[in-house]
């Protein structure tokens, strides 16, 4: 049952945003519960096995001799993508209704087309109704059916960064699909960080962005330690064999339960892990999930965040920005007050911090869009406002 969303804070505004209908469904299917363990005792906050829910046209953009920012060149880079809906054009033939949907680390555009998203976001009458918008779902480099280490190069794959990710997304949008300017971008976690970079790297090519569970500053503190811990567990494991393993390295399998625990919400874990049996079930399920994920692919995707630092260029952003974070997200803790400090630098910036509880999922509340969908509708309304209209803050 969806949890009502009540904004904790909405800053950099002069009037309160009006509540609108439920919108974006960005879900990830949980894996099947273990036998003998009640389903509610297992976190569903894991990016695995989405059930298709949106009919889409799929394709592959192939770029020859693509040069990455570390100087390496691949003879061929493949970016898989899917689209839904029909482009609408203005009198000059320019597409006006394109929305880019960007997934989180270790996921793919397929997750964003899963049944929960289709029902809440893209169905007829929903705010991102596929009959109204032209929706674009890329698999970012290193993910899904795009080029990635597990395709064969393994540890010889280029050490791509987030800027490489965004550059390739931009090439798909502009070169492959022929769209000069996006109406909006909605990105989650890694996708949210990609959205921040889009607004700086290509300021004239996007009108509005909604970064969810991400911050416009470089990765430090616990977030960085978490990433380095997982990287060290993989790279220092003799079973990794320099990236040429034949079975999932034990270090990766043992690291993933910590990965999962830090991404879930403290109130949710308190409510759903009442005893040792439930804790053991959580660990077993996490290890089973890790075994279905290629360690090299995950390693590369985590380390790709090393070049992320949008903070110095925030003042150059021209797009409207509507950021959403969650109070129970211990991975990106709101107690650091980063959005309060940084959002005033964004000319047209707003943000919401939504309260969490035992029925939300911390960082991975992002994967349960029924809990936050109304904010996407508010974002779309903001995107359509005339520039210069500034709402006021809501109370905490």
C-alpha positions in Angstrom: 0.0 0.0 0.0 1.6 3.3 -1.0 2.9 5.5 1.7 1.6 9.1 1.6 4.5 11.4 0.7 4.8 14.6 2.8 7.7 16.9 1.9 10.0 17.7 4.7 11.6 20.7 3.1 11.1 22.6 -0.2 13.7 25.3 -0.4 14.9 27.9 -2.9 11.3 28.8 -3.6 8.8 31.6 -2.8 5.5 29.7 -2.8 4.6 26.1 -1.9 4.4 23.6 -4.7 0.9 22.4 -5.1 0.4 18.6 -4.7 -0.3 16.9 -8.0 -1.3 13.4 -9.0 1.0 10.4 -8.6 3.6 10.0 -11.3 6.8 8.3 -12.0 7.1 4.6 -11.4 10.6 3.5 -11.3 10.7 0.1 -9.7 12.9 -2.8 -9.4 11.6 -6.3 -8.9 12.8 -8.1 -5.8 14.1 -11.6 -6.2 12.0 -14.5 -5.0 11.9 -14.9 -1.2 13.8 -17.7 0.3 11.8 -20.8 1.4 10.6 -20.6 5.0 11.2 -16.9 5.4 8.3 -14.5 5.4 8.5 -12.1 2.4 8.1 -9.0 4.6 11.4 -10.0 6.4 13.4 -9.6 3.2 14.3 -6.2 1.8 13.0 -5.7 -1.7 15.5 -2.9 -2.3 17.6 -4.7 -5.0 18.0 -3.9 -8.7 17.3 -7.3 -10.1 14.9 -9.0 -12.6 12.4 -6.4 -13.7 9.1 -7.7 -15.1 8.4 -5.8 -18.4 5.5 -3.4 -18.2 5.9 -0.9 -21.0 5.9 -1.7 -24.7 8.9 -0.1 -26.2 11.0 0.0 -29.4 14.6 -1.2 -28.7 17.7 -0.4 -30.6 21.5 -0.2 -30.4 23.6 2.9 -31.2 27.1 1.9 -32.4 29.9 4.4 -32.2 33.1 3.6 -34.0 36.5 4.4 -32.5 35.1 6.1 -29.5 37.7 7.8 -27.3 37.1 7.8 -23.6 38.3 10.6 -21.3 41.2 8.4 -20.0 42.5 8.4 -23.5 41.6 4.8 -24.4 39.8 4.0 -27.6 37.4 1.2 -28.3 36.9 0.3 -32.0 33.2 -0.1 -31.3 31.0 1.1 -28.4 27.4 -0.1 -28.3 24.8 1.8 -26.3 21.5 -0.1 -26.0 18.4 2.0 -25.6 14.6 1.8 -25.8 11.9 4.4 -26.6 8.2 4.6 -26.0 5.7 7.1 -27.3 5.8 9.4 -30.3 8.0 12.5 -30.8 6.1 15.8 -31.1 7.6 18.5 -33.2 7.3 22.3 -33.3 6.9 24.4 -36.5 10.7 24.0 -37.1 10.6 20.3 -36.8 12.3 20.1 -33.4 11.2 17.4 -30.9 9.6 19.1 -27.9 8.4 16.2 -25.7 11.5 14.0 -25.1 12.2 12.8 -21.6 15.3 10.9 -20.7 15.0 8.3 -17.9 18.4 7.3 -16.3 18.9 4.3 -14.1 21.0 3.6 -11.0 24.3 1.7 -10.5 24.1 -1.9 -11.5 20.7 -1.5 -13.1 19.5 -0.8 -16.7 16.8 1.0 -18.6 14.8 -2.2 -18.5 14.1 -1.7 -14.8 12.6 1.7 -15.5 10.2 0.1 -17.9 9.0 -2.5 -15.4 5.4 -3.0 -14.5 5.4 -0.7 -11.4 6.7 2.1 -13.5 4.4 1.5 -16.4 1.4 1.5 -14.1 2.2 4.6 -12.1 4.1 6.7 -14.6 3.6 5.8 -18.3 0.0 4.5 -18.4 -2.8 6.6 -20.0 -3.5 9.6 -17.9 -0.4 9.4 -15.8 2.0 12.3 -15.7 4.6 10.7 -18.0 1.9 9.2 -20.2 3.6 7.6 -23.2 0.9 9.0 -25.4 2.1 12.5 -24.4 5.8 12.1 -24.0 8.6 10.5 -26.0 10.4 8.5 -23.4 14.0 7.4 -23.8 15.6 4.6 -21.7 19.4 4.1 -22.3 21.5 1.4 -20.7 24.4 3.5 -19.6 27.9 2.3 -20.6 28.9 -0.6 -18.5 25.3 -1.6 -17.8 22.5 -3.7 -19.3 22.9 -4.5 -23.0 25.4 -1.7 -23.6 29.2 -2.4 -23.9 30.6 -3.6 -20.6 33.6 -5.5 -19.2 31.7 -8.8 -19.0 31.2 -8.7 -22.8 34.8 -10.1 -23.1 37.4 -7.4 -22.4 37.0 -7.8 -18.6 39.7 -5.8 -16.9 41.0 -4.5 -20.2 37.8 -2.5 -20.7 38.3 1.3 -20.6 38.1 2.8 -17.1 35.0 5.0 -18.0 33.7 7.7 -15.8 30.4 9.5 -15.3 31.4 12.1 -17.8 31.9 9.3 -20.4 28.5 8.0 -19.4 26.8 11.3 -20.0 28.7 11.9 -23.3 27.5 8.6 -24.7 23.9 9.3 -23.5 24.1 12.6 -25.3 25.3 11.0 -28.5 22.4 8.6 -28.4 19.9 11.5 -27.9 21.4 13.9 -30.4 23.1 11.7 -33.1 21.0 8.5 -33.1 17.6 9.9 -32.2 18.2 13.4 -33.7 16.9 15.3 -30.7 18.6 18.7 -30.1 17.0 19.4 -26.7 15.3 17.3 -24.1 12.2 18.5 -22.3 13.3 16.8 -19.1 15.6 14.2 -17.5 14.6 12.1 -14.5 17.5 10.2 -13.0 17.9 8.0 -9.9 21.1 7.7 -7.8 23.8 7.3 -10.5 21.2 8.5 -13.0 20.6 11.5 -10.8 24.3 12.3 -10.8 24.3 11.9 -14.5 21.4 14.4 -14.6 23.4 17.0 -12.7 26.3 16.5 -15.2 23.9 16.8 -18.2 22.8 20.2 -16.9 26.4 21.4 -16.8 28.0 19.6 -19.8 25.1 20.4 -22.2 23.3 23.4 -20.6 21.4 24.3 -23.8 20.3 20.7 -24.5 17.9 20.1 -21.6 15.1 22.2 -20.1 14.6 20.6 -16.7 16.2 17.8 -14.6 15.0 15.8 -11.6 17.9 14.2 -9.7 16.7 11.7 -7.2 18.8 10.4 -4.2 21.9 12.2 -5.4 23.8 15.3 -4.5 25.5 18.0 -6.6 29.0 17.5 -5.1 31.8 15.0 -5.3 31.5 11.6 -3.5 33.1 11.7 0.0 32.6 10.3 3.5 30.6 7.1 4.0 29.5 7.0 0.4 33.1 7.0 -0.8 34.2 4.5 1.9 31.4 2.1 0.9 32.5 2.2 -2.8 36.2 1.7 -1.9 35.3 -1.1 0.5 33.5 -3.0 -2.3 36.3 -2.3 -4.8 39.0 -3.5 -2.3 37.0 -6.7 -1.6 36.9 -7.5 -5.3 40.4 -6.4 -6.4 42.2 -7.9 -3.4 40.5 -11.3 -3.7 42.8 -13.9 -5.2 39.7 -15.4 -6.8 39.3 -12.2 -8.8 42.4 -13.2 -10.8 42.9 -9.8 -12.2 39.4 -9.7 -13.6 39.7 -13.1 -15.2 37.7 -15.2 -12.7 35.5 -18.1 -13.8 33.1 -17.9 -10.8 31.9 -15.0 -8.7 34.9 -13.9 -6.4 34.2 -14.7 -2.8 35.2 -11.1 -1.8 32.3 -9.8 -3.9 29.8 -12.2 -2.5 30.8 -11.3 1.0 30.8 -7.6 0.3 27.4 -7.4 -1.1 25.4 -7.9 2.1 27.1 -4.7 3.4 26.3 -3.0 0.1 22.6 -3.9 0.6 22.5 -3.0 4.3 23.9 0.5 3.7 21.5 1.2 0.9 18.4 0.2 2.9 16.7 2.4 5.5 17.5 2.1 9.2 13.8 2.2 10.2 12.9 -0.4 7.6 15.7 -2.8 8.7 14.7 -2.3 12.4 11.2 -3.3 11.5 12.0 -6.2 9.2 15.0 -7.8 10.8 13.6 -8.7 14.3 15.9 -11.8 15.0 18.9 -13.7 13.9 16.9 -15.9 11.5 15.7 -12.8 9.6 19.2 -11.4 9.6 20.6 -14.6 8.2 17.9 -14.7 5.5 18.8 -11.2 4.5 22.5 -12.2 4.1 21.7 -15.4 2.2 19.4 -13.5 -0.2 22.0 -10.8 -0.7 24.7 -13.3 -1.5 22.3 -15.0 -4.0 21.7 -11.6 -5.6 25.4 -10.9 -5.8 26.0 -14.2 -7.6 23.7 -13.0 -10.4 25.8 -9.8 -10.9 29.1 -9.8 -12.7 31.8 -8.5 -10.3 33.8 -6.7 -13.0 30.7 -4.9 -14.3 29.8 -3.8 -10.7 33.5 -2.8 -9.9 33.7 -0.6 -13.0 30.3 1.0 -12.3 31.3 1.9 -8.8 34.7 3.3 -9.7 33.2 5.3 -12.6 32.0 7.8 -10.0 35.6 9.0 -9.4 35.3 11.8 -11.8 32.0 13.1 -10.4 32.1 16.7 -9.0 29.4 19.1 -10.4 29.7 21.5 -7.5 32.1 24.1 -9.1 29.8 24.6 -12.1 26.4 24.8 -10.3 26.1 28.5 -11.1 26.2 27.8 -14.8 23.1 25.5 -14.8 20.3 26.9 -17.0 17.9 24.1 -16.6 15.2 24.0 -13.9 16.3 21.6 -11.2 13.9 19.7 -8.9 15.9 17.4 -6.5 14.4 14.7 -4.3 16.1 13.0 -1.4 14.8 10.8 1.5 15.3 11.5 5.2 16.0 7.8 6.0 18.7 7.5 3.3 21.9 6.8 5.3 23.9 6.5 2.1 23.3 10.2 1.3 22.4 11.5 4.8 20.3 14.6 4.8 21.9 15.5 8.1 24.9 16.8 6.1 22.5 19.6 4.8 24.3 19.5 1.4 21.2 20.6 -0.6 20.5 23.5 1.8 24.1 24.6 1.2 24.3 24.0 -2.5 20.9 24.6 -4.1 21.0 28.4 -3.7 23.8 28.4 -6.3 21.3 27.0 -8.9 19.4 29.8 -10.5 16.2 27.8 -10.9 16.6 25.1 -8.2 14.2 23.5 -5.8 14.4 20.4 -3.6 12.3 18.2 -1.4 13.4 16.0 1.4 10.8 13.3 2.0 10.3 11.7 5.4 11.0 8.0 5.7 9.7 5.4 8.1 9.6 1.6 8.6 7.7 1.2 5.3 10.2 3.0 3.2 13.6 1.7 2.0 16.3 4.4 2.6 18.3 5.0 -0.5 16.4 2.4 -2.4 13.0 4.1 -1.8 13.9 5.1 -5.3 12.9 1.6 -6.4 9.5 2.0 -4.9 8.0 4.9 -6.8 4.6 4.6 -5.3 6.2 6.2 -2.2 7.4 9.4 -4.0 5.6 9.6 -7.3 3.6 12.7 -6.5 6.9 14.7 -6.5 7.5 13.8 -10.2 4.2 15.4 -11.1 5.2 18.5 -9.2 8.5 18.5 -11.1 6.7 18.3 -14.4 4.4 21.2 -13.4 7.5 23.2 -12.5 9.1 22.3 -15.8 6.2 23.8 -17.6 6.1 27.0 -15.6 7.3 30.2 -17.2 10.8 31.1 -16.3 11.0 33.7 -13.6 8.1 32.2 -11.6 9.5 31.3 -8.2 7.5 29.4 -5.6 7.9 29.9 -1.9 9.3 27.3 0.5 7.1 25.0 2.4 7.5 24.5 6.1 9.6 21.7 7.5 
